[in-house]
Amino acid sequence: MKEKIICLTPYSKTPVPVDYIKQTYGKWINFDKVELSVIHGGINEDQLPYEIRDATIINSYGTPRIPLTRLLLENAPNLKLIQQLGVGYDDIDIIAAKELGIPVCNTHGSNSSTVAEHTIMMILMLLRKALYADKTTRKGEWHQVTLGTSDELRELRDKKLGLIGLGSIGYEVARLAKSFNAEILYYKRNKLPEDMEKAINARYVDLKTLIKEADIISLHVPLTPETKNIIGPREIAKMKKDAIIVNTSRGELIDEIALKEALESRELGGAALDVFNPEPPKELELMQFDRLVVSPHISGISQEWLLRAFKLCGENMARVIKGEEPINRVY
């Protein structure tokens, strides 16, 4: 019996073709000996247990992802690997996977520079009022004097950048921000070694201190019960009145109602969001503010990242097919 890889792709008007997947992973996997099935995100949920029942490997990518629930995992007795194309894994019942002995792996590190560049871009767009300047200039307006004499145009240089989470992505953000001479405050479960702190001009602080002192707060933690709504009304109330919040991680990390109210009352200097809850966002009231920069969950996507991520996925799936242990396990 052939090993079987099932690729779970997100809902879109143009489903990912099977030939594209075969061509992509063909460098590492011989599809004459391995069966491939692509399941589109628009599939009826009742069909899923039947469709994945004989899977050896599930390769999941794109957003929103098809949730891998306990019911689905228990219905796939031959499953040897769940391979995420990406870093997040909040769509998987990790407890069930662990109990069933199914390794869950991601492409850790593959998009660190991608997300970091996008994060810095969003920070600069807010500080430099780039969207407003672009929009008004295109309309024939000329706000050089009004913007130039206001206190709204700011620099990243010498600002305090607070990073909540300092894994591979957060560390890359800090490394880029160092070139602006930004002071890095960071909060994470485990303090970095002193040499790593020194390399990025970073200072370890508790969450309350970070929220109170930072000019810019950027979120780089996974979604867990502990991090859900880590930024809510109480946290926003303690921030500087001209502080900026950036979220390129998961929409559920920020209480969007509290964020909307803070932007409306001008309690915040601005916000930049690449992620939402849900996705795509159903409520568009948040979009009315000119101190908000948004993008459609693309901070981790680039041509270069995709090549790196496909390589990690292909190599890892090939390992498992050959009976070897996978790498980049998330538990």
C-alpha positions as a printed NumPy array, in Angstrom:
array([[  0.   ,   0.   ,   0.   ],
       [  1.328,   3.431,  -1.013],
       [  2.073,   6.156,   1.496],
       [ -0.446,   8.978,   1.074],
       [  0.113,  12.719,   1.422],
       [ -2.924,  14.949,   1.788],
       [ -2.439,  18.665,   1.171],
       [ -5.021,  20.85 ,   2.882],
       [ -5.323,  24.152,   1.043],
       [ -7.349,  27.224,   2.071],
       [-10.626,  28.231,   0.493],
       [-10.178,  30.337,  -2.629],
       [-11.855,  30.799,  -6.001],
       [ -8.884,  29.104,  -7.679],
       [ -8.004,  25.825,  -5.899],
       [ -4.346,  24.76 ,  -5.879],
       [ -3.809,  22.268,  -8.757],
       [ -2.488,  18.777,  -7.969],
       [  0.175,  19.151, -10.68 ],
       [  1.527,  22.257,  -8.942],
       [  1.934,  20.353,  -5.667],
       [  3.618,  17.435,  -7.437],
       [  6.006,  19.738,  -9.245],
       [  6.808,  21.602,  -6.028],
       [  7.538,  18.548,  -3.879],
       [  8.827,  16.329,  -6.7  ],
       [ 12.426,  17.243,  -5.839],
       [ 12.144,  15.3  ,  -2.595],
       [  9.238,  12.881,  -3.069],
       [  8.711,  10.257,  -5.783],
       [  5.007,  10.508,  -6.62 ],
       [  5.168,   7.284,  -8.619],
       [  5.445,   5.6  ,  -5.232],
       [  3.529,   8.076,  -3.067],
       [ -0.135,   8.962,  -3.538],
       [ -1.149,  12.638,  -3.399],
       [ -4.546,  14.16 ,  -2.695],
       [ -5.386,  17.872,  -2.469],
       [ -8.348,  18.904,  -0.313],
       [ -9.75 ,  22.346,  -0.962],
       [-10.859,  24.539,   1.947],
       [-14.416,  24.678,   0.65 ],
       [-14.998,  20.982,   1.352],
       [-18.027,  19.947,   3.378],
       [-16.853,  19.275,   6.951],
       [-18.803,  16.011,   7.054],
       [-16.637,  14.664,   4.223],
       [-13.319,  15.382,   5.915],
       [-13.073,  12.291,   8.17 ],
       [-13.657,  10.091,   5.128],
       [-11.156,  11.992,   2.966],
       [ -8.244,  11.825,   5.433],
       [ -8.855,   8.349,   6.849],
       [ -5.907,   6.753,   4.996],
       [ -3.46 ,   9.671,   5.158],
       [  0.166,   9.065,   6.096],
       [  1.04 ,  12.769,   6.07 ],
       [ -1.083,  15.908,   6.212],
       [  0.512,  19.035,   4.748],
       [ -1.513,  22.112,   5.68 ],
       [ -0.988,  25.644,   4.462],
       [ -2.622,  28.976,   3.754],
       [ -5.187,  30.824,   5.848],
       [ -7.787,  30.247,   7.   ],
       [ -6.654,  26.658,   7.477],
       [ -8.924,  23.637,   7.785],
       [ -8.958,  22.865,  11.557],
       [ -7.457,  19.505,  12.49 ],
       [ -9.705,  18.456,  15.354],
       [ -9.462,  15.454,  17.653],
       [-12.262,  13.787,  15.678],
       [-10.306,  14.083,  12.43 ],
       [ -7.026,  12.923,  13.945],
       [ -8.648,   9.902,  15.598],
       [-10.077,   9.002,  12.205],
       [ -6.604,   8.811,  10.607],
       [ -4.914,   5.763,  12.196],
       [ -2.006,   5.738,   9.702],
       [ -1.062,   9.379,  10.233],
       [  2.685,   9.794,  10.858],
       [  3.132,  13.549,  10.419],
       [  1.263,  16.849,  10.349],
       [  3.481,  19.266,   8.444],
       [  2.488,  22.92 ,   8.539],
       [  3.681,  25.21 ,   5.766],
       [  4.146,  28.18 ,   8.047],
       [  4.842,  28.813,  11.703],
       [  1.411,  28.902,  13.386],
       [ -0.309,  25.746,  14.586],
       [ -3.333,  27.05 ,  16.502],
       [ -5.608,  25.26 ,  13.99 ],
       [ -4.424,  21.863,  15.285],
       [ -5.6  ,  20.052,  18.41 ],
       [ -2.064,  19.676,  19.758],
       [ -3.185,  17.781,  22.867],
       [ -4.932,  15.172,  20.718],
       [ -1.949,  14.915,  18.361],
       [  0.375,  14.378,  21.31 ],
       [ -1.874,  11.714,  22.847],
       [ -2.104,   9.93 ,  19.5  ],
       [  1.648,  10.125,  18.95 ],
       [  1.403,  12.222,  15.787],
       [  4.341,  14.619,  15.316],
       [  3.36 ,  18.189,  14.43 ],
       [  6.035,  20.185,  12.608],
       [  6.245,  23.685,  11.163],
       [  8.686,  25.622,   8.997],
       [ 10.272,  27.438,  11.917],
       [ 12.63 ,  30.208,  10.869],
       [ 11.695,  30.154,   7.192],
       [  9.802,  33.45 ,   7.267],
       [ 11.545,  35.277,  10.116],
       [ 13.119,  37.873,   7.835],
       [  9.894,  38.169,   5.81 ],
       [  7.713,  39.005,   8.814],
       [ 10.404,  41.233,  10.308],
       [ 10.68 ,  43.341,   7.152],
       [  6.894,  43.695,   6.995],
       [  6.787,  44.695,  10.666],
       [  9.402,  47.419,  10.229],
       [  7.6  ,  48.623,   7.096],
       [  4.322,  48.975,   8.996],
       [  6.017,  50.828,  11.847],
       [  7.585,  53.298,   9.426],
       [  4.302,  53.766,   7.544],
       [  2.628,  54.794,  10.797],
       [  5.423,  57.012,  12.051],
       [  5.79 ,  58.766,   8.695],
       [  2.022,  58.999,   7.959],
       [  2.788,  57.304,   4.649],
       [ -0.769,  56.245,   3.758],
       [ -2.219,  59.677,   4.48 ],
       [  0.569,  61.434,   2.567],
       [  0.15 ,  59.129,  -0.419],
       [ -3.651,  59.371,  -0.511],
       [ -3.853,  63.158,  -0.193],
       [ -1.021,  63.853,  -2.647],
       [ -2.686,  61.633,  -5.269],
       [ -5.853,  63.714,  -4.81 ],
       [ -3.923,  66.876,  -5.677],
       [ -3.582,  68.072,  -2.079],
       [ -0.237,  69.312,  -0.763],
       [  0.218,  68.902,   2.979],
       [  3.926,  69.603,   3.302],
       [  3.402,  72.51 ,   5.67 ],
       [  0.533,  71.042,   7.702],
       [  2.319,  67.719,   8.206],
       [  5.735,  69.3  ,   8.567],
       [  4.66 ,  71.685,  11.316],
       [  2.564,  69.149,  13.225],
       [  3.861,  66.66 ,  15.766],
       [  2.576,  63.697,  13.75 ],
       [  5.663,  62.946,  11.63 ],
       [  8.062,  60.899,  13.716],
       [ 11.168,  58.746,  13.373],
       [ 11.95 ,  55.225,  14.496],
       [ 15.411,  56.383,  15.507],
       [ 15.976,  56.322,  19.293],
       [ 12.447,  55.052,  19.999],
       [ 11.732,  52.342,  22.552],
       [ 10.503,  49.288,  20.661],
       [  8.708,  46.796,  22.912],
       [  8.65 ,  43.231,  21.614],
       [  6.21 ,  40.812,  23.201],
       [  7.823,  37.529,  22.276],
       [ 11.399,  37.216,  21.064],
       [ 11.685,  34.027,  19.079],
       [ 13.266,  33.927,  15.637],
       [ 10.865,  36.542,  14.209],
       [ 11.055,  38.926,  17.154],
       [ 14.829,  38.654,  17.214],
       [ 15.017,  39.554,  13.516],
       [ 12.749,  42.573,  14.107],
       [ 15.107,  43.67 ,  16.88 ],
       [ 18.139,  43.165,  14.655],
       [ 16.64 ,  45.368,  11.927],
       [ 15.486,  47.99 ,  14.439],
       [ 18.999,  48.222,  15.855],
       [ 20.085,  49.956,  12.631],
       [ 17.707,  52.78 ,  13.634],
       [ 19.376,  52.938,  17.051],
       [ 16.092,  51.828,  18.629],
       [ 16.187,  50.655,  22.231],
       [ 14.696,  47.171,  22.453],
       [ 12.539,  46.187,  25.419],
       [ 11.422,  42.588,  25.314],
       [  9.199,  40.258,  27.27 ],
       [  9.248,  36.475,  26.918],
       [  9.09 ,  33.442,  29.142],
       [ 12.859,  32.968,  29.29 ],
       [ 15.438,  35.738,  29.369],
       [ 18.011,  35.704,  26.565],
       [ 21.698,  35.109,  27.301],
       [ 23.55 ,  38.369,  27.903],
       [ 25.539,  38.177,  24.652],
       [ 22.348,  37.834,  22.585],
       [ 20.801,  40.813,  24.389],
       [ 23.881,  42.914,  23.763],
       [ 23.914,  42.017,  20.054],
       [ 20.505,  43.656,  19.545],
       [ 20.657,  46.363,  22.222],
       [ 17.874,  44.63 ,  24.173],
       [ 16.667,  44.886,  27.76 ],
       [ 14.491,  42.251,  29.425],
       [ 11.463,  43.675,  31.266],
       [  8.175,  42.404,  32.625],
       [  5.025,  42.894,  30.567],
       [  3.707,  45.792,  32.658],
       [  6.952,  47.731,  32.241],
       [  7.055,  47.097,  28.506],
       [  3.491,  48.314,  28.021],
       [  4.133,  51.429,  30.089],
       [  7.501,  52.447,  28.584],
       [  7.416,  51.411,  24.912],
       [  6.775,  53.88 ,  22.093],
       [  6.   ,  50.979,  19.767],
       [  4.665,  47.569,  20.809],
       [  4.974,  44.653,  18.396],
       [  3.497,  41.198,  19.025],
       [  5.48 ,  38.066,  18.173],
       [  3.928,  35.254,  20.21 ],
       [  1.825,  32.249,  19.155],
       [ -1.864,  32.118,  19.99 ],
       [ -2.4  ,  30.166,  23.213],
       [ -4.944,  30.444,  26.043],
       [ -2.342,  32.584,  27.87 ],
       [ -1.743,  35.004,  24.988],
       [ -5.326,  35.429,  23.793],
       [ -6.285,  39.116,  24.263],
       [ -2.849,  39.829,  25.733],
       [ -3.565,  43.397,  24.641],
       [ -6.931,  44.468,  26.026],
       [ -8.502,  47.627,  27.477],
       [ -6.404,  47.544,  30.676],
       [ -3.144,  47.239,  28.751],
       [ -4.09 ,  49.961,  26.262],
       [ -5.008,  52.324,  29.114],
       [ -1.466,  52.011,  30.496],
       [  0.289,  52.75 ,  27.189],
       [  1.69 ,  56.092,  26.135],
       [ -0.946,  58.216,  24.391],
       [  1.1  ,  58.288,  21.182],
       [  2.111,  54.61 ,  21.332],
       [  1.8  ,  52.357,  18.303],
       [  0.677,  48.707,  18.319],
       [  1.751,  46.288,  15.573],
       [  0.341,  42.772,  15.188],
       [  1.706,  40.366,  12.59 ],
       [  1.071,  37.22 ,  14.676],
       [ -2.578,  36.288,  15.292],
       [ -5.688,  38.463,  15.398],
       [ -6.876,  37.011,  18.687],
       [ -3.917,  38.522,  20.541],
       [ -5.629,  41.931,  20.546],
       [ -9.095,  42.816,  21.789],
       [-10.267,  44.531,  18.594],
       [-13.169,  46.299,  20.315],
       [-10.761,  47.873,  22.815],
       [ -8.427,  48.805,  19.96 ],
       [-11.237,  50.441,  17.997],
       [-12.316,  52.46 ,  21.043],
       [ -8.722,  53.571,  21.693],
       [ -8.253,  54.753,  18.108],
       [-11.628,  56.486,  18.198],
       [-10.788,  58.361,  21.406],
       [ -7.209,  58.994,  20.233],
       [ -5.763,  57.145,  23.22 ],
       [ -3.265,  55.569,  20.826],
       [ -0.936,  56.982,  18.216],
       [ -1.85 ,  54.255,  15.753],
       [ -2.02 ,  50.565,  14.979],
       [ -0.826,  48.248,  12.23 ],
       [ -2.589,  44.929,  11.688],
       [ -1.698,  42.111,   9.332],
       [ -3.972,  39.668,  11.169],
       [ -7.588,  39.766,  12.304],
       [-10.237,  37.777,  14.133],
       [-11.904,  36.409,  12.073],
       [-10.151,  36.406,   8.722],
       [-11.153,  38.059,   6.539],
       [-12.633,  40.6  ,   8.991],
       [-16.424,  40.807,   8.926],
       [-16.732,  44.086,  10.796],
       [-15.151,  46.963,   8.897],
       [-15.663,  49.757,  11.454],
       [-12.012,  49.449,  12.451],
       [-10.949,  50.347,   8.905],
       [-12.213,  53.925,   9.123],
       [ -9.199,  55.285,  11.019],
       [ -6.382,  57.   ,   9.126],
       [ -4.005,  56.031,  11.946],
       [ -4.487,  52.376,  11.057],
       [ -2.353,  50.442,   8.56 ],
       [ -3.653,  47.042,   7.45 ],
       [ -2.667,  44.158,   5.191],
       [ -4.386,  40.79 ,   4.453],
       [ -2.198,  38.388,   6.484],
       [  0.727,  38.594,   4.067],
       [  3.537,  39.558,   6.446],
       [  5.023,  36.071,   6.268],
       [  4.653,  35.616,   2.516],
       [  7.215,  36.241,  -0.191],
       [  8.554,  34.365,  -3.191],
       [ 11.762,  33.721,  -1.291],
       [  9.948,  32.459,   1.809],
       [  7.794,  30.081,  -0.229],
       [ 10.877,  28.412,  -1.709],
       [ 12.425,  28.015,   1.751],
       [  9.195,  26.699,   3.28 ],
       [  8.466,  24.218,   0.489],
       [ 12.02 ,  22.907,   0.847],
       [ 11.598,  22.377,   4.602],
       [  8.221,  20.672,   4.093],
       [  9.467,  18.482,   1.24 ],
       [ 12.563,  17.357,   3.105],
       [ 10.62 ,  16.644,   6.289],
       [  7.907,  14.649,   4.53 ],
       [ 10.603,  12.673,   2.703],
       [ 12.238,  11.88 ,   6.057],
       [  9.036,  10.408,   7.433],
       [  8.363,   8.398,   4.269],
       [ 11.859,   6.878,   4.647],
       [ 11.141,   6.047,   8.295],
       [ 13.3  ,   8.821,   9.764],
       [ 12.411,  11.273,  12.533],
       [ 11.064,  14.672,  11.401],
       [ 12.602,  17.991,  12.467],
       [ 11.047,  21.299,  13.583],
       [  8.589,  19.609,  15.925],
       [  6.415,  22.07 ,  17.822],
       [  6.004,  19.84 ,  20.89 ]])
